[in-house]
Amino acid sequence: MGATILFVTLLGAFIHPLLADESYQYAEQGPNGITMYHTVNINEQVKVVVFNVYSGKQSANAVFDYRQNIIAYHMPYRGICVVAHMDIATFPGLGIFNKFIHTKREKEKELNKLLKHYEITNQQVGDLSQFGNAVDGLCWGVPTYWATEKPRPRAGFGAQGCAGIHFLFIHVGLCAGFHF
């Protein structure tokens, strides 16, 4: 099963850029000090952005489907896929990815203003085909759960722990904690 996931991920990494309008690669230091390599493929014709994060055992993939208003995350290291509704009124538009990828370091403050925080629920998704081919292809055969957008935790006293993924301004995680 692990070899199949690796094969599909690598195949997607090599084939998808051929179909994309824009394709970017960049590297950054992760929170644990490991170098994380990212590829971002933007297809404006079908209104889809595909992210691939290569970070050893914690590699992940995501699809932002602007036609379906759906976000899907595949976390092989957790053995799950996560689907969330994209609030089109507050979610950054498709065109913003080009802008931020080219000027990521200079735009760090703007990225923090756009930060979205999603928490995974225990509600499992039954029929992936309702979300279109991009999401169905990413999550097919993997237990898939709904996530809901939550306000960012308040600053102050408290503690929180999350296991999940971070893409530019999106944080998705299995979170727990308390704040005062």
N, C-alpha and C positions, 0 to 999 in steps of 0.2 A: 504494500500500500504506500509506504514512504517513497519507494522508487518511482511509483506512478505519479505521485504528487510532484516530486522533483522534476520528472520528465515534462509534465504538463506546464509547470512554472517556467522551465527553461525554454520550452517550445513557444510559450506565450511571449517570453521576453525577446525572442528572436523574430517571430512572425509579426507580432502586433505593431512594432515600429514601422513595418512596411506599409501598414494600412493607416497609420496615423497622419494627421496634418502636421503635428509638431511632436517631437520626441526629445526628451532631455534626460541627462544623467548627471547626478551630483553625489557627493559623499559628505558625510558629517559625522561628528563624534556623537555616539549615543549616550544615554544617561549613565550607562555602566562602563563607559570608556572605550567600548568596541566601535570600530569604524563601521558605519552603516552606509550601504550603497543604495541609491534610489534611481529608479527609472520612472519617468512620467510620460505617458503617451496621451495626447489630446487629439480626439477626432471630432472636429466641429460639425462635420456632415451628419453624423449620427448622435451628436451631443453626448459623448461619453469621454470620461477621463479615466485612465487605468494607471494605478500606482503599483510598483513592485518594490519592496524593501528587502534587501539581502543583508541579513545580519546573523549569519550562522543558524543556530537552532531557532532563533526568533524571527525568521523571515516571514513576510506577510504580503498579501495582495489586496487591493481594493479597487472597486469600480464605482464611479459616480455617474449615474445615468440621469441626465437632465431631462430626457423625454419622459421617463417613468417617475421622476422625482424620488429616486431610490438610491441609497448608499449601501454597498455590500462590502464586507470585509472577510477575508479568508485568513484564518490564523492556524496554519498547519500544526504549530507547536502546541496548540490547545485542542486541536482536533475539532474545531467548530468554525462555522461561518456566522456572520452577524449581519442582519438587514435592518435598516432604519429609514424612515421617511425623511426626505429632504424638505425642510421648510423653505420654500422658494422665496418667501418674503425676506428672510434673514440670511439665507445661505449665500455665500459668495458666488457670483456668476461664473460661467464657463471661461470668459475672457480674462479673468483675474489670474489664472494659472500662468500664462505666458509672462505677465508682468512680474509676478512674485518670484518665479524661478530665475529669471534673468537678474533680479536685484534682491535676492533673498537676504543677504546680510544687511543691506541698507534698509530693508523693509521690516525688520524684526519687530519694531513697535507696532506697525500696522497689522502684522500677522497676529500679535497678541490681542488686538481689538476684535479680530475675527474669530477668535478661539471658540470652537464648538465642543461641548462635552456630552458624550453619550454613555449611558449605562445599559449593560445587557440585562434583559429580563429572562425569566424562565419560560416564557411563551415561545414554543417551537413553531416554526413556519412549515406548513404542510406542502403547499404547491408553489414551487419556485418559478414555474413557467409563467405565472401571472406578472412577473417582473421583467420579462423580456430575455433575450438570448444572452446578453452580457452577464447578468446576475445569475441566470440559470447555469451558464457554463462555469462560472467561478465557484458556485456553491453546490453543484450537482454531486450527490453521493455523500455529502458531509452534513452532520446535524447542524441545522440553521436556526438561529434564535432572533427574535426582535430586540432591538435596542431603542431606547427613548432618549430624546435630548433632555438634558437636565441643566439647570443653572450651574455655573462654575462654583466650586466650593468657596465660601467666604474666607477672607483672610482673617487671621486671629488665632486664638488658641484651638488646638485640636490636632487630630492626626487622620491621615487617610492613606490608603494603599490601593494601588490599581495594577492589574496585570493586563496589558493590552498593547495597542499600537498607536503611534503618533505619525501623522502625515501633515506637514506644514502647519495647518491650523486646526486639525481634527484630532481629537483624543477619544479613543474608544477603549473602554476597559471594563473588567470585572472589578468593581470598586466597592470598598467598604471604608467606613470611618465615622468620626464624630467631630463636630466643630462647635465652638461656643460663640 
